[in-house]
């Protein structure tokens, strides 16, 4: 092994260790329950303003993820588990309220549409009746 190899080998070992450390930190950050809570709060707020199926799916996936994270912490006996479990319950309640508001708004729109259709139908029947009465009077 030449002079170049003597310097390169320790450098590569350090670089490899650094890469492993960065990957470990990135993976740990992905499984951070507080980050999941923050994400859910943002998703639920967005769902309240513009509810759609994509947001609903993301929220439900993140609720399941947070539940798994809480269970993992509970098994480890982590003190954060109880507080995160309370936050999970609060987030689920907030999400259910948002879904209920969406359902009520959808029902309201459906009833308005039905009312308009009924009004148009009654008007059409009235027009037909008026036309038939005018035809018989002539």
N, CA, C and O atoms as CSV, one atom per row, in Angstrom:
chain,resi,resn,atom,element,x,y,z
A,1,UNK,N,N,0.855,-1.163,0.000
A,1,UNK,CA,C,0.000,0.000,0.000
A,1,UNK,C,C,0.904,1.229,0.000
A,1,UNK,O,O,1.806,1.335,0.831
A,2,UNK,N,N,0.676,2.133,-0.900
A,2,UNK,CA,C,1.504,3.316,-1.022
A,2,UNK,C,C,1.069,4.410,-0.060
A,2,UNK,O,O,0.186,4.209,0.773
A,3,UNK,N,N,1.691,5.551,-0.187
A,3,UNK,CA,C,1.401,6.707,0.672
A,3,UNK,C,C,-0.039,7.173,0.470
A,3,UNK,O,O,-0.725,7.567,1.413
A,4,UNK,N,N,-0.465,7.116,-0.760
A,4,UNK,CA,C,-1.825,7.532,-1.073
A,4,UNK,C,C,-2.842,6.652,-0.352
A,4,UNK,O,O,-3.827,7.154,0.190
A,5,UNK,N,N,-2.602,5.340,-0.345
A,5,UNK,CA,C,-3.487,4.383,0.311
A,5,UNK,C,C,-3.550,4.576,1.805
A,5,UNK,O,O,-4.604,4.388,2.413
A,6,UNK,N,N,-2.425,4.953,2.414
A,6,UNK,CA,C,-2.402,5.171,3.865
A,6,UNK,C,C,-3.282,6.343,4.281
A,6,UNK,O,O,-3.853,6.336,5.371
A,7,UNK,N,N,-3.391,7.324,3.438
A,7,UNK,CA,C,-4.220,8.488,3.767
A,7,UNK,C,C,-5.669,8.286,3.340
A,7,UNK,O,O,-6.600,8.766,3.986
A,8,UNK,N,N,-5.829,7.584,2.265
A,8,UNK,CA,C,-7.162,7.389,1.719
A,8,UNK,C,C,-8.013,6.438,2.556
A,8,UNK,O,O,-9.205,6.683,2.741
A,9,UNK,N,N,-7.424,5.365,3.060
A,9,UNK,CA,C,-8.172,4.380,3.828
A,9,UNK,C,C,-8.797,4.975,5.097
A,9,UNK,O,O,-9.991,4.770,5.318
A,10,UNK,N,N,-8.057,5.694,5.931
A,10,UNK,CA,C,-8.685,6.297,7.111
A,10,UNK,C,C,-9.754,7.334,6.737
A,10,UNK,O,O,-10.770,7.460,7.421
A,11,UNK,N,N,-9.519,8.063,5.662
A,11,UNK,CA,C,-10.488,9.048,5.203
A,11,UNK,C,C,-11.799,8.375,4.788
A,11,UNK,O,O,-12.884,8.861,5.108
A,12,UNK,N,N,-11.687,7.267,4.083
A,12,UNK,CA,C,-12.876,6.531,3.645
A,12,UNK,C,C,-13.621,5.938,4.842
A,12,UNK,O,O,-14.852,5.902,4.842
A,13,UNK,N,N,-12.906,5.482,5.842
A,13,UNK,CA,C,-13.553,4.950,7.041
A,13,UNK,C,C,-14.345,6.051,7.745
A,13,UNK,O,O,-15.476,5.829,8.178
A,14,UNK,N,N,-13.745,7.240,7.858
A,14,UNK,CA,C,-14.438,8.362,8.494
A,14,UNK,C,C,-15.668,8.772,7.689
A,14,UNK,O,O,-16.735,9.035,8.244
A,15,UNK,N,N,-15.496,8.820,6.377
A,15,UNK,CA,C,-16.601,9.180,5.506
A,15,UNK,C,C,-17.740,8.167,5.631
A,15,UNK,O,O,-18.911,8.542,5.682
A,16,UNK,N,N,-17.386,6.885,5.681
A,16,UNK,CA,C,-18.399,5.835,5.852
A,16,UNK,C,C,-19.134,5.976,7.174
A,16,UNK,O,O,-20.354,5.816,7.227
A,17,UNK,N,N,-18.406,6.274,8.239
A,17,UNK,CA,C,-19.016,6.471,9.549
A,17,UNK,C,C,-19.959,7.667,9.519
A,17,UNK,O,O,-21.051,7.618,10.084
A,18,UNK,N,N,-19.535,8.738,8.860
A,18,UNK,CA,C,-20.357,9.936,8.748
A,18,UNK,C,C,-21.638,9.642,7.971
A,18,UNK,O,O,-22.717,10.079,8.370
A,19,UNK,N,N,-21.530,8.921,6.889
A,19,UNK,CA,C,-22.706,8.569,6.083
A,19,UNK,C,C,-23.689,7.741,6.908
A,19,UNK,O,O,-24.894,7.987,6.865
A,20,UNK,N,N,-23.186,6.772,7.650
A,20,UNK,CA,C,-24.047,5.939,8.494
A,20,UNK,C,C,-24.732,6.793,9.556
A,20,UNK,O,O,-25.916,6.605,9.837
A,21,UNK,N,N,-23.994,7.731,10.146
A,21,UNK,CA,C,-24.568,8.605,11.169
A,21,UNK,C,C,-25.667,9.492,10.582
A,21,UNK,O,O,-26.714,9.668,11.206
A,22,UNK,N,N,-25.444,10.045,9.408
A,22,UNK,CA,C,-26.440,10.899,8.759
A,22,UNK,C,C,-27.695,10.101,8.428
A,22,UNK,O,O,-28.809,10.580,8.642
A,23,UNK,N,N,-27.528,8.910,7.916
A,23,UNK,CA,C,-28.675,8.054,7.595
A,23,UNK,C,C,-29.447,7.717,8.863
A,23,UNK,O,O,-30.677,7.755,8.863
A,24,UNK,N,N,-28.755,7.393,9.928
A,24,UNK,CA,C,-29.416,7.065,11.195
A,24,UNK,C,C,-30.210,8.251,11.715
A,24,UNK,O,O,-31.332,8.083,12.193
A,25,UNK,N,N,-29.637,9.457,11.628
A,25,UNK,CA,C,-30.354,10.660,12.071
A,25,UNK,C,C,-31.581,10.917,11.203
A,25,UNK,O,O,-32.639,11.292,11.709
A,26,UNK,N,N,-31.439,10.719,9.914
A,26,UNK,CA,C,-32.565,10.929,9.010
A,26,UNK,C,C,-33.691,9.953,9.309
A,26,UNK,O,O,-34.859,10.342,9.339
A,27,UNK,N,N,-33.353,8.703,9.529
A,27,UNK,CA,C,-34.377,7.704,9.845
A,27,UNK,C,C,-35.013,7.977,11.197
A,27,UNK,O,O,-36.217,7.783,11.364
A,28,UNK,N,N,-34.237,8.415,12.147
A,28,UNK,CA,C,-34.781,8.742,13.468
A,28,UNK,C,C,-35.737,9.920,13.355
A,28,UNK,O,O,-36.774,9.943,14.019
A,29,UNK,N,N,-35.398,10.897,12.520
A,29,UNK,CA,C,-36.268,12.048,12.326
A,29,UNK,C,C,-37.575,11.676,11.662
A,29,UNK,O,O,-38.604,12.296,11.931
A,30,UNK,N,N,-37.552,10.679,10.804
A,30,UNK,CA,C,-38.764,10.244,10.113
A,30,UNK,C,C,-39.743,9.593,11.076
A,30,UNK,O,O,-40.950,9.599,10.834
A,31,UNK,N,N,-39.240,9.038,12.154
A,31,UNK,CA,C,-40.097,8.338,13.098
A,31,UNK,C,C,-40.303,9.166,14.373
A,31,UNK,O,O,-40.552,8.611,15.443
A,32,UNK,N,N,-40.199,10.488,14.252
A,32,UNK,CA,C,-40.350,11.384,15.382
A,32,UNK,C,C,-41.844,11.626,15.624
A,32,UNK,O,O,-42.514,12.213,14.774
A,33,UNK,N,N,-42.372,11.184,16.766
A,33,UNK,CA,C,-43.802,11.348,17.027
A,33,UNK,C,C,-44.239,12.810,17.049
A,33,UNK,O,O,-45.336,13.132,16.594
A,34,UNK,N,N,-43.401,13.690,17.568
A,34,UNK,CA,C,-43.786,15.110,17.614
A,34,UNK,C,C,-43.911,15.681,16.211
A,34,UNK,O,O,-44.777,16.516,15.950
A,35,UNK,N,N,-43.047,15.232,15.307
A,35,UNK,CA,C,-43.148,15.674,13.916
A,35,UNK,C,C,-44.466,15.161,13.308
A,35,UNK,O,O,-45.109,15.868,12.532
A,36,UNK,N,N,-44.856,13.953,13.659
A,36,UNK,CA,C,-46.123,13.408,13.170
A,36,UNK,C,C,-47.295,14.224,13.710
A,36,UNK,O,O,-48.245,14.508,12.981
A,37,UNK,N,N,-47.228,14.602,14.996
A,37,UNK,CA,C,-48.276,15.439,15.601
A,37,UNK,C,C,-48.369,16.764,14.851
A,37,UNK,O,O,-49.463,17.200,14.491
A,38,UNK,N,N,-47.226,17.403,14.614
A,38,UNK,CA,C,-47.209,18.686,13.909
A,38,UNK,C,C,-47.779,18.550,12.494
A,38,UNK,O,O,-48.546,19.397,12.036
A,39,UNK,N,N,-47.395,17.481,11.820
A,39,UNK,CA,C,-47.905,17.232,10.475
A,39,UNK,C,C,-49.418,17.055,10.495
A,39,UNK,O,O,-50.126,17.604,9.652
A,40,UNK,N,N,-49.906,16.287,11.461
A,40,UNK,CA,C,-51.353,16.062,11.570
A,40,UNK,C,C,-52.100,17.360,11.845
A,40,UNK,O,O,-53.163,17.594,11.270
A,41,UNK,N,N,-51.564,18.197,12.705
A,41,UNK,CA,C,-52.223,19.478,12.997
A,41,UNK,C,C,-52.345,20.310,11.724
A,41,UNK,O,O,-53.388,20.910,11.465
A,42,UNK,N,N,-51.284,20.343,10.940
A,42,UNK,CA,C,-51.319,21.094,9.674
A,42,UNK,C,C,-52.300,20.477,8.683
A,42,UNK,O,O,-53.046,21.190,8.011
A,43,UNK,N,N,-52.293,19.141,8.595
A,43,UNK,CA,C,-53.199,18.457,7.654
A,43,UNK,C,C,-54.664,18.658,8.040
A,43,UNK,O,O,-55.511,18.865,7.171
A,44,UNK,N,N,-54.962,18.599,9.320
A,44,UNK,CA,C,-56.349,18.777,9.773
A,44,UNK,C,C,-56.800,20.209,9.523
A,44,UNK,O,O,-57.938,20.437,9.114
A,45,UNK,N,N,-55.924,21.171,9.764
A,45,UNK,CA,C,-56.256,22.572,9.483
A,45,UNK,C,C,-56.545,22.752,7.995
A,45,UNK,O,O,-57.507,23.427,7.629
A,46,UNK,N,N,-55.732,22.161,7.147
A,46,UNK,CA,C,-55.947,22.248,5.693
A,46,UNK,C,C,-57.242,21.540,5.296
A,46,UNK,O,O,-57.967,22.014,4.422
A,47,UNK,N,N,-57.529,20.414,5.932
A,47,UNK,CA,C,-58.747,19.656,5.626
A,47,UNK,C,C,-59.995,20.465,5.981
A,47,UNK,O,O,-61.008,20.391,5.286
A,48,UNK,N,N,-59.916,21.234,7.062
A,48,UNK,CA,C,-61.062,22.050,7.471
A,48,UNK,C,C,-61.396,23.113,6.432
A,48,UNK,O,O,-62.568,23.415,6.207
A,49,UNK,N,N,-60.376,23.679,5.800
A,49,UNK,CA,C,-60.631,24.735,4.829
A,49,UNK,C,C,-61.015,24.189,3.466
A,49,UNK,O,O,-61.917,24.715,2.814
A,50,UNK,N,N,-60.333,23.135,3.032
A,50,UNK,CA,C,-60.647,22.528,1.728
A,50,UNK,C,C,-60.590,21.005,1.863
A,50,UNK,O,O,-59.587,20.381,1.516
A,51,UNK,N,N,-61.664,20.420,2.364
A,51,UNK,CA,C,-61.672,18.963,2.551
A,51,UNK,C,C,-61.696,18.225,1.220
A,51,UNK,O,O,-62.459,18.564,0.315
A,52,UNK,N,N,-60.844,17.206,1.121
A,52,UNK,CA,C,-60.876,16.329,-0.044
A,52,UNK,C,C,-60.371,14.949,0.369
A,52,UNK,O,O,-59.834,14.767,1.462
A,53,UNK,N,N,-60.551,13.996,-0.516
A,53,UNK,CA,C,-60.213,12.601,-0.198
A,53,UNK,C,C,-58.711,12.400,-0.002
A,53,UNK,O,O,-58.303,11.594,0.834
A,54,UNK,N,N,-57.892,13.115,-0.757
A,54,UNK,CA,C,-56.440,12.965,-0.634
A,54,UNK,C,C,-55.984,13.376,0.769
A,54,UNK,O,O,-55.213,12.664,1.413
A,55,UNK,N,N,-56.465,14.529,1.233
A,55,UNK,CA,C,-56.109,14.989,2.575
A,55,UNK,C,C,-56.631,14.019,3.625
A,55,UNK,O,O,-55.953,13.729,4.610
A,56,UNK,N,N,-57.831,13.526,3.405
A,56,UNK,CA,C,-58.436,12.585,4.344
A,56,UNK,C,C,-57.576,11.324,4.466
A,56,UNK,O,O,-57.352,10.827,5.569
A,57,UNK,N,N,-57.104,10.818,3.350
A,57,UNK,CA,C,-56.252,9.625,3.347
A,57,UNK,C,C,-54.934,9.892,4.070
A,57,UNK,O,O,-54.476,9.064,4.859
A,58,UNK,N,N,-54.328,11.043,3.803
A,58,UNK,CA,C,-53.069,11.395,4.469
A,58,UNK,C,C,-53.251,11.496,5.980
A,58,UNK,O,O,-52.408,11.027,6.745
A,59,UNK,N,N,-54.345,12.106,6.404
A,59,UNK,CA,C,-54.625,12.243,7.837
A,59,UNK,C,C,-54.790,10.869,8.472
A,59,UNK,O,O,-54.217,10.597,9.527
A,60,UNK,N,N,-55.565,10.011,7.839
A,60,UNK,CA,C,-55.803,8.683,8.404
A,60,UNK,C,C,-54.511,7.866,8.479
A,60,UNK,O,O,-54.301,7.123,9.438
A,61,UNK,N,N,-53.652,8.000,7.474
A,61,UNK,CA,C,-52.360,7.299,7.507
A,61,UNK,C,C,-51.486,7.828,8.642
A,61,UNK,O,O,-50.839,7.050,9.343
A,62,UNK,N,N,-51.466,9.137,8.821
A,62,UNK,CA,C,-50.642,9.717,9.876
A,62,UNK,C,C,-51.217,9.452,11.268
A,62,UNK,O,O,-50.461,9.355,12.235
A,63,UNK,N,N,-52.533,9.336,11.382
A,63,UNK,CA,C,-53.125,8.943,12.673
A,63,UNK,C,C,-52.691,7.523,13.032
A,63,UNK,O,O,-52.349,7.242,14.181
A,64,UNK,N,N,-52.707,6.639,12.048
A,64,UNK,CA,C,-52.256,5.261,12.283
A,64,UNK,C,C,-50.769,5.231,12.626
A,64,UNK,O,O,-50.341,4.471,13.494
A,65,UNK,N,N,-49.995,6.053,11.948
A,65,UNK,CA,C,-48.554,6.132,12.220
A,65,UNK,C,C,-48.312,6.613,13.651
A,65,UNK,O,O,-47.489,6.045,14.369
A,66,UNK,N,N,-49.031,7.660,14.063
A,66,UNK,CA,C,-48.860,8.189,15.420
A,66,UNK,C,C,-49.291,7.160,16.456
A,66,UNK,O,O,-48.655,7.021,17.501
A,67,UNK,N,N,-50.360,6.444,16.169
A,67,UNK,CA,C,-50.812,5.396,17.098
A,67,UNK,C,C,-49.716,4.341,17.275
A,67,UNK,O,O,-49.450,3.908,18.397
A,68,UNK,N,N,-49.086,3.932,16.187
A,68,UNK,CA,C,-47.996,2.951,16.263
A,68,UNK,C,C,-46.805,3.523,17.031
A,68,UNK,O,O,-46.163,2.816,17.808
A,69,UNK,N,N,-46.515,4.798,16.811
A,69,UNK,CA,C,-45.408,5.430,17.523
A,69,UNK,C,C,-45.683,5.488,19.028
A,69,UNK,O,O,-44.790,5.249,19.840
A,70,UNK,N,N,-46.928,5.809,19.386
A,70,UNK,CA,C,-47.306,5.868,20.801
A,70,UNK,C,C,-47.197,4.486,21.435
A,70,UNK,O,O,-46.676,4.343,22.541
A,71,UNK,N,N,-47.691,3.468,20.727
A,71,UNK,CA,C,-47.607,2.099,21.251
A,71,UNK,C,C,-46.147,1.679,21.458
A,71,UNK,O,O,-45.821,1.024,22.448
A,72,UNK,N,N,-45.290,2.050,20.539
A,72,UNK,CA,C,-43.868,1.725,20.635
A,72,UNK,C,C,-43.254,2.392,21.875
A,72,UNK,O,O,-42.482,1.773,22.607
A,73,UNK,N,N,-43.610,3.657,22.094
A,73,UNK,CA,C,-43.103,4.374,23.264
A,73,UNK,C,C,-43.654,3.788,24.569
A,73,UNK,O,O,-42.946,3.714,25.573
A,74,UNK,N,N,-44.927,3.371,24.540
A,74,UNK,CA,C,-45.524,2.765,25.732
A,74,UNK,C,C,-44.825,1.461,26.089
A,74,UNK,O,O,-44.586,1.177,27.262
A,75,UNK,N,N,-44.497,0.666,25.065
A,75,UNK,CA,C,-43.789,-0.594,25.312
A,75,UNK,C,C,-42.410,-0.359,25.909
A,75,UNK,O,O,-41.927,-1.157,26.713
A,76,UNK,N,N,-41.778,0.744,25.510
A,76,UNK,CA,C,-40.460,1.081,26.044
A,76,UNK,C,C,-40.547,1.726,27.427
A,76,UNK,O,O,-39.537,1.879,28.114
A,77,UNK,N,N,-41.765,2.103,27.830
A,77,UNK,CA,C,-41.934,2.780,29.106
A,77,UNK,C,C,-41.513,4.244,29.047
A,77,UNK,O,O,-41.169,4.837,30.069
A,78,UNK,N,N,-41.539,4.822,27.857
A,78,UNK,CA,C,-41.137,6.213,27.659
A,78,UNK,C,C,-42.175,7.151,28.283
A,78,UNK,O,O,-43.377,6.961,28.100
A,79,UNK,N,N,-41.716,8.143,29.005
A,79,UNK,CA,C,-42.597,9.083,29.693
A,79,UNK,C,C,-43.421,9.928,28.725
A,79,UNK,O,O,-44.487,10.418,29.097
A,80,UNK,N,N,-42.956,10.106,27.505
A,80,UNK,CA,C,-43.696,10.913,26.517
A,80,UNK,C,C,-44.946,10.210,26.008
A,80,UNK,O,O,-45.812,10.858,25.421
A,81,UNK,N,N,-45.059,8.925,26.215
A,81,UNK,CA,C,-46.154,8.142,25.638
A,81,UNK,C,C,-47.524,8.648,26.077
A,81,UNK,O,O,-48.432,8.769,25.254
A,82,UNK,N,N,-47.682,8.945,27.373
A,82,UNK,CA,C,-48.992,9.386,27.868
A,82,UNK,C,C,-49.407,10.720,27.253
A,82,UNK,O,O,-50.560,10.895,26.857
A,83,UNK,N,N,-48.474,11.651,27.174
A,83,UNK,CA,C,-48.783,12.958,26.593
A,83,UNK,C,C,-49.111,12.830,25.105
A,83,UNK,O,O,-50.037,13.472,24.610
A,84,UNK,N,N,-48.356,12.007,24.407
A,84,UNK,CA,C,-48.627,11.795,22.982
A,84,UNK,C,C,-49.953,11.073,22.768
A,84,UNK,O,O,-50.646,11.331,21.784
A,85,UNK,N,N,-50.310,10.175,23.676
A,85,UNK,CA,C,-51.603,9.487,23.577
A,85,UNK,C,C,-52.742,10.495,23.732
A,85,UNK,O,O,-53.761,10.391,23.048
A,86,UNK,N,N,-52.574,11.461,24.623
A,86,UNK,CA,C,-53.595,12.516,24.792
A,86,UNK,C,C,-53.685,13.370,23.535
A,86,UNK,O,O,-54.777,13.726,23.092
A,87,UNK,N,N,-52.527,13.694,22.964
A,87,UNK,CA,C,-52.525,14.476,21.724
A,87,UNK,C,C,-53.179,13.702,20.587
A,87,UNK,O,O,-53.892,14.279,19.766
A,88,UNK,N,N,-52.936,12.398,20.540
A,88,UNK,CA,C,-53.557,11.553,19.522
A,88,UNK,C,C,-55.076,11.594,19.657
A,88,UNK,O,O,-55.786,11.721,18.660
A,89,UNK,N,N,-55.571,11.489,20.874
A,89,UNK,CA,C,-57.018,11.549,21.112
A,89,UNK,C,C,-57.582,12.902,20.689
A,89,UNK,O,O,-58.634,12.970,20.054
A,90,UNK,N,N,-56.884,13.973,21.041
A,90,UNK,CA,C,-57.335,15.319,20.667
A,90,UNK,C,C,-57.333,15.499,19.149
A,90,UNK,O,O,-58.253,16.098,18.591
A,91,UNK,N,N,-56.309,14.984,18.488
A,91,UNK,CA,C,-56.237,15.084,17.026
A,91,UNK,C,C,-57.358,14.281,16.364
A,91,UNK,O,O,-57.965,14.733,15.393
A,92,UNK,N,N,-57.626,13.101,16.891
A,92,UNK,CA,C,-58.729,12.288,16.342
A,92,UNK,C,C,-60.064,13.008,16.509
A,92,UNK,O,O,-60.893,13.005,15.599
A,93,UNK,N,N,-60.270,13.625,17.673
A,93,UNK,CA,C,-61.507,14.359,17.938
A,93,UNK,C,C,-61.641,15.536,16.981
A,93,UNK,O,O,-62.711,15.769,16.419
A,94,UNK,N,N,-60.553,16.276,16.798
A,94,UNK,CA,C,-60.551,17.418,15.894
A,94,UNK,C,C,-60.833,16.972,14.461
A,94,UNK,O,O,-61.577,17.629,13.733
A,95,UNK,N,N,-60.238,15.861,14.067
A,95,UNK,CA,C,-60.444,15.331,12.717
A,95,UNK,C,C,-61.888,14.871,12.522
A,95,UNK,O,O,-62.488,15.128,11.478
A,96,UNK,N,N,-62.441,14.194,13.521
A,96,UNK,CA,C,-63.838,13.742,13.424
A,96,UNK,C,C,-64.786,14.937,13.311
A,96,UNK,O,O,-65.758,14.897,12.556
A,97,UNK,N,N,-64.498,15.995,14.064
A,97,UNK,CA,C,-65.315,17.207,13.974
A,97,UNK,C,C,-65.223,17.821,12.580
A,97,UNK,O,O,-66.226,18.288,12.039
A,98,UNK,N,N,-64.032,17.822,12.001
A,98,UNK,CA,C,-63.848,18.352,10.649
A,98,UNK,C,C,-64.589,17.497,9.620
A,98,UNK,O,O,-65.189,18.023,8.683
A,99,UNK,N,N,-64.544,16.181,9.803
A,99,UNK,CA,C,-65.283,15.290,8.894
A,99,UNK,C,C,-66.787,15.507,9.028
A,99,UNK,O,O,-67.509,15.486,8.032
A,100,UNK,N,N,-67.260,15.716,10.253
A,100,UNK,CA,C,-68.688,15.959,10.473
A,100,UNK,C,C,-69.108,17.272,9.816
A,100,UNK,O,O,-70.168,17.343,9.196
A,101,UNK,N,N,-68.289,18.300,9.948
A,101,UNK,CA,C,-68.591,19.582,9.303
A,101,UNK,C,C,-68.659,19.421,7.791
A,101,UNK,O,O,-69.525,20.004,7.138
A,102,UNK,N,N,-67.742,18.625,7.234
A,102,UNK,CA,C,-67.756,18.370,5.790
A,102,UNK,C,C,-69.032,17.628,5.393
A,102,UNK,O,O,-69.657,17.962,4.386
A,103,UNK,N,N,-69.416,16.630,6.177
A,103,UNK,CA,C,-70.635,15.868,5.875
A,103,UNK,C,C,-71.866,16.762,5.939
A,103,UNK,O,O,-72.760,16.652,5.100
A,104,UNK,N,N,-71.915,17.638,6.925
A,104,UNK,CA,C,-73.051,18.559,7.039
A,104,UNK,C,C,-73.095,19.528,5.858
A,104,UNK,O,O,-74.166,19.820,5.326
A,105,UNK,N,N,-71.933,20.020,5.455
A,105,UNK,CA,C,-71.872,20.921,4.302
A,105,UNK,C,C,-72.300,20.191,3.021
A,105,UNK,O,O,-73.021,20.751,2.196
A,106,UNK,N,N,-71.856,18.953,2.863
A,106,UNK,CA,C,-72.270,18.149,1.702
A,106,UNK,C,C,-73.777,17.921,1.705
A,106,UNK,O,O,-74.424,18.008,0.661
A,107,UNK,N,N,-74.336,17.630,2.880
A,107,UNK,CA,C,-75.787,17.414,2.988
A,107,UNK,C,C,-76.547,18.700,2.665
A,107,UNK,O,O,-77.578,18.675,1.993
A,108,UNK,N,N,-76.024,19.815,3.152
A,108,UNK,CA,C,-76.654,21.114,2.883
A,108,UNK,C,C,-76.687,21.388,1.381
A,108,UNK,O,O,-77.706,21.815,0.838
A,109,UNK,N,N,-75.556,21.135,0.716
A,109,UNK,CA,C,-75.488,21.352,-0.729
A,109,UNK,C,C,-76.443,20.420,-1.472
A,109,UNK,O,O,-77.093,20.818,-2.439
A,110,UNK,N,N,-76.516,19.180,-1.006
A,110,UNK,CA,C,-77.421,18.215,-1.648
A,110,UNK,C,C,-78.872,18.662,-1.481
A,110,UNK,O,O,-79.658,18.580,-2.425
A,111,UNK,N,N,-79.227,19.133,-0.291
A,111,UNK,CA,C,-80.599,19.607,-0.061
A,111,UNK,C,C,-80.903,20.844,-0.889
A,111,UNK,O,O,-82.010,20.989,-1.408
A,112,UNK,N,N,-79.928,21.734,-1.014
A,112,UNK,CA,C,-80.131,22.922,-1.847
A,112,UNK,C,C,-80.340,22.516,-3.301
A,112,UNK,O,O,-81.202,23.059,-3.992
A,113,UNK,N,N,-79.547,21.564,-3.753
A,113,UNK,CA,C,-79.709,21.076,-5.120
A,113,UNK,C,C,-81.061,20.428,-5.324
A,113,UNK,O,O,-81.702,20.627,-6.356
A,114,UNK,N,N,-81.504,19.642,-4.330
A,114,UNK,CA,C,-82.820,19.007,-4.405
A,114,UNK,C,C,-83.918,20.065,-4.402
A,114,UNK,O,O,-84.893,19.954,-5.146
A,115,UNK,N,N,-83.762,21.084,-3.570
A,115,UNK,CA,C,-84.752,22.168,-3.502
A,115,UNK,C,C,-84.856,22.903,-4.823
A,115,UNK,O,O,-85.955,23.223,-5.276
A,116,UNK,N,N,-83.708,23.174,-5.448
A,116,UNK,CA,C,-83.714,23.837,-6.752
A,116,UNK,C,C,-84.381,22.956,-7.807
A,116,UNK,O,O,-85.168,23.444,-8.618
A,117,UNK,N,N,-84.071,21.673,-7.794
A,117,UNK,CA,C,-84.674,20.748,-8.763
A,117,UNK,C,C,-86.182,20.668,-8.552
A,117,UNK,O,O,-86.948,20.643,-9.516
A,118,UNK,N,N,-86.603,20.627,-7.297
A,118,UNK,CA,C,-88.033,20.572,-6.979
A,118,UNK,C,C,-88.719,21.850,-7.440
A,118,UNK,O,O,-89.803,21.799,-8.023
A,119,UNK,N,N,-88.097,22.990,-7.184
A,119,UNK,CA,C,-88.649,24.283,-7.594
A,119,UNK,C,C,-88.791,24.339,-9.114
A,119,UNK,O,O,-89.813,24.779,-9.640
A,120,UNK,N,N,-87.736,23.880,-9.817
A,120,UNK,CA,C,-87.791,23.870,-11.279
A,120,UNK,C,C,-88.882,22.926,-11.779
A,120,UNK,O,O,-89.581,23.229,-12.746
A,121,UNK,N,N,-89.020,21.790,-11.119
A,121,UNK,CA,C,-90.063,20.835,-11.506
A,121,UNK,C,C,-91.457,21.403,-11.310
A,121,UNK,O,O,-92.319,21.244,-12.174
A,122,UNK,N,N,-91.683,22.058,-10.192
A,122,UNK,CA,C,-92.998,22.674,-9.914
A,122,UNK,C,C,-93.261,23.781,-10.921
A,122,UNK,O,O,-94.383,23.917,-11.409
A,123,UNK,N,N,-92.251,24.568,-11.238
A,123,UNK,CA,C,-92.404,25.637,-12.226
A,123,UNK,C,C,-92.775,25.052,-13.583
A,123,UNK,O,O,-93.649,25.577,-14.273
A,124,UNK,N,N,-92.106,23.960,-13.965
A,124,UNK,CA,C,-92.404,23.323,-15.256
A,124,UNK,C,C,-93.840,22.806,-15.292
A,124,UNK,O,O,-94.535,22.970,-16.294
A,125,UNK,N,N,-94.279,22.189,-14.212
A,125,UNK,CA,C,-95.660,21.695,-14.136
A,125,UNK,C,C,-96.627,22.872,-14.223
A,125,UNK,O,O,-97.662,22.791,-14.885
A,126,UNK,N,N,-96.276,23.968,-13.546
A,126,UNK,CA,C,-97.119,25.171,-13.603
A,126,UNK,C,C,-97.199,25.725,-15.004
A,126,UNK,O,O,-98.270,26.131,-15.455
A,127,UNK,N,N,-96.060,25.748,-15.707
A,127,UNK,CA,C,-96.041,26.241,-17.087
A,127,UNK,C,C,-96.907,25.358,-17.985
A,127,UNK,O,O,-97.671,25.860,-18.809
A,128,UNK,N,N,-96.782,24.063,-17.823
A,128,UNK,CA,C,-97.586,23.127,-18.628
A,128,UNK,C,C,-99.064,23.341,-18.318
A,128,UNK,O,O,-99.892,23.357,-19.229
A,129,UNK,N,N,-99.393,23.501,-17.067
A,129,UNK,CA,C,-100.793,23.695,-16.671
A,129,UNK,C,C,-101.330,24.998,-17.261
A,129,UNK,O,O,-102.446,25.032,-17.780
A,130,UNK,N,N,-100.528,26.085,-17.182
A,130,UNK,CA,C,-100.952,27.369,-17.739
A,130,UNK,C,C,-101.152,27.260,-19.246
A,130,UNK,O,O,-102.118,27.795,-19.790
A,131,UNK,N,N,-100.244,26.571,-19.912
A,131,UNK,CA,C,-100.350,26.419,-21.367
A,131,UNK,C,C,-101.605,25.627,-21.737
A,131,UNK,O,O,-102.306,25.960,-22.693
A,132,UNK,N,N,-101.866,24.604,-20.985
A,132,UNK,CA,C,-103.042,23.788,-21.297
A,132,UNK,C,C,-104.321,24.569,-20.996
A,132,UNK,O,O,-105.317,24.404,-21.700
A,133,UNK,N,N,-104.314,25.410,-19.971
A,133,UNK,CA,C,-105.500,26.211,-19.655
A,133,UNK,C,C,-105.689,27.285,-20.714
A,133,UNK,O,O,-106.824,27.564,-21.102
A,134,UNK,N,N,-104.621,27.889,-21.188
A,134,UNK,CA,C,-104.706,28.893,-22.231
A,134,UNK,C,C,-105.194,28.271,-23.529
A,134,UNK,O,O,-105.947,28.909,-24.264
A,135,UNK,N,N,-104.789,27.055,-23.828
A,135,UNK,CA,C,-105.201,26.382,-25.053
A,135,UNK,C,C,-106.678,26.060,-25.013
A,135,UNK,O,O,-107.353,26.153,-26.038
A,136,UNK,N,N,-107.193,25.688,-23.869
A,136,UNK,CA,C,-108.613,25.338,-23.772
A,136,UNK,C,C,-109.483,26.554,-23.719
A,136,UNK,O,O,-110.658,26.465,-24.073
A,137,UNK,N,N,-108.971,27.699,-23.294
A,137,UNK,CA,C,-109.743,28.947,-23.229
A,137,UNK,C,C,-109.842,29.588,-24.610
A,137,UNK,O,O,-110.743,30.398,-24.832
A,138,UNK,N,N,-108.984,29.269,-25.515
A,138,UNK,CA,C,-108.993,29.899,-26.836
A,138,UNK,C,C,-109.942,29.259,-27.719
A,138,UNK,O,O,-110.080,29.663,-28.873
